[in-house]
């Protein structure tokens, strides 16, 4: 019988960890797999570690490490033939591991993930932001990299690329996936069923804080991955959008109304393109407008995070507790 080690990094996730681990255990039983639960705690101040142990997980304590380092520590102590990386606020469907088992047996994939959605109780901006990653159809997709809310693979692929980059504060999943892609791994994403992300942003402040933090590793990625067009594209979009918005403000203060309007329209072009690309499959005008606004805000947050990174300032991780 195959054995899978499910590695769950955690920081102040007492609200979600029982749901997460319970569904993993049930999914392993449905798939007929031996399951090893490993929770890697990053210095939680709540009772999440105790709840995880009560659920049968082995809890490792590594306060102050990056998310990549936490996953690496979990993988180093794992004994399974397969590794799965799961966020502590994710609820998987019961057939999650059965689908991975089938994809691996049919040699359709070396790395596997399900699309991730927010529950109906989430605010509109959190639902729209999560929805942008959905495929919008029922087709499975082979991608160049997969995010890590739920990620399954044979241990050999993890070992082949040396695990996650521990120097990256964020963006470690993209770096990990791109290195897997260069190594030849087929990375399969299924549109249905979806996993549920219960750690959604409950306020604009939380959404902004998370996005600022998520964008804080662009300078690190460029330093480690080189000045490739793929890695340069988004930082340049952030800077261009922010500079056009600044120009619009300066023109407005100077009474140059036409120039201000043109600059403001210019700052809306990049978010317009991003919103169109991610929403056209859904055929939902409201969703498109929501994404347009959210991308406009995100690009400005990205510009701020980029400037902070250039001055070697570290973004503070949002407290999930």
Secondary structure as the mmCIF struct_conf table of DSSP 4:
data_model
#
loop_
_struct_conf.conf_type_id
_struct_conf.id
_struct_conf.beg_label_comp_id
_struct_conf.beg_label_asym_id
_struct_conf.beg_label_seq_id
_struct_conf.end_label_comp_id
_struct_conf.end_label_asym_id
_struct_conf.end_label_seq_id
STRN STRN1 UNK A 3 UNK A 10
BEND BEND1 UNK A 11 UNK A 12
TURN_TY1_P TURN_TY1_P1 UNK A 14 UNK A 16
HELX_RH_AL_P HELX_RH_AL_P1 UNK A 17 UNK A 31
TURN_TY1_P TURN_TY1_P2 UNK A 32 UNK A 32
STRN STRN2 UNK A 34 UNK A 41
BEND BEND2 UNK A 42 UNK A 42
BEND BEND3 UNK A 45 UNK A 47
HELX_RH_AL_P HELX_RH_AL_P2 UNK A 48 UNK A 54
TURN_TY1_P TURN_TY1_P3 UNK A 55 UNK A 56
STRN STRN3 UNK A 58 UNK A 61
TURN_TY1_P TURN_TY1_P4 UNK A 63 UNK A 64
HELX_RH_AL_P HELX_RH_AL_P3 UNK A 67 UNK A 77
BEND BEND4 UNK A 81 UNK A 81
STRN STRN4 UNK A 82 UNK A 86
TURN_TY1_P TURN_TY1_P5 UNK A 88 UNK A 89
STRN STRN5 UNK A 90 UNK A 91
TURN_TY1_P TURN_TY1_P6 UNK A 94 UNK A 95
HELX_RH_AL_P HELX_RH_AL_P4 UNK A 96 UNK A 105
TURN_TY1_P TURN_TY1_P7 UNK A 106 UNK A 107
BEND BEND5 UNK A 108 UNK A 108
BEND BEND6 UNK A 110 UNK A 110
STRN STRN6 UNK A 111 UNK A 118
TURN_TY1_P TURN_TY1_P8 UNK A 120 UNK A 121
BEND BEND7 UNK A 122 UNK A 122
HELX_RH_AL_P HELX_RH_AL_P5 UNK A 124 UNK A 131
TURN_TY1_P TURN_TY1_P9 UNK A 132 UNK A 133
BEND BEND8 UNK A 134 UNK A 134
BEND BEND9 UNK A 136 UNK A 138
STRN STRN7 UNK A 141 UNK A 143
BEND BEND10 UNK A 144 UNK A 144
BEND BEND11 UNK A 148 UNK A 149
STRN STRN8 UNK A 150 UNK A 154
HELX_RH_AL_P HELX_RH_AL_P6 UNK A 155 UNK A 161
TURN_TY1_P TURN_TY1_P10 UNK A 162 UNK A 162
BEND BEND12 UNK A 163 UNK A 163
TURN_TY1_P TURN_TY1_P11 UNK A 166 UNK A 167
BEND BEND13 UNK A 169 UNK A 170
HELX_RH_AL_P HELX_RH_AL_P7 UNK A 172 UNK A 182
TURN_TY1_P TURN_TY1_P12 UNK A 183 UNK A 184
STRN STRN9 UNK A 187 UNK A 197
BEND BEND14 UNK A 199 UNK A 199
BEND BEND15 UNK A 203 UNK A 203
HELX_RH_AL_P HELX_RH_AL_P8 UNK A 204 UNK A 214
HELX_RH_3T_P HELX_RH_3T_P1 UNK A 215 UNK A 217
HELX_RH_AL_P HELX_RH_AL_P9 UNK A 218 UNK A 225
BEND BEND16 UNK A 227 UNK A 227
HELX_RH_AL_P HELX_RH_AL_P10 UNK A 229 UNK A 253
TURN_TY1_P TURN_TY1_P13 UNK A 254 UNK A 255
HELX_RH_AL_P HELX_RH_AL_P11 UNK A 257 UNK A 279
TURN_TY1_P TURN_TY1_P14 UNK A 280 UNK A 283
HELX_RH_AL_P HELX_RH_AL_P12 UNK A 285 UNK A 310
TURN_TY1_P TURN_TY1_P15 UNK A 311 UNK A 312
HELX_LH_PP_P HELX_LH_PP_P1 UNK A 313 UNK A 318
#
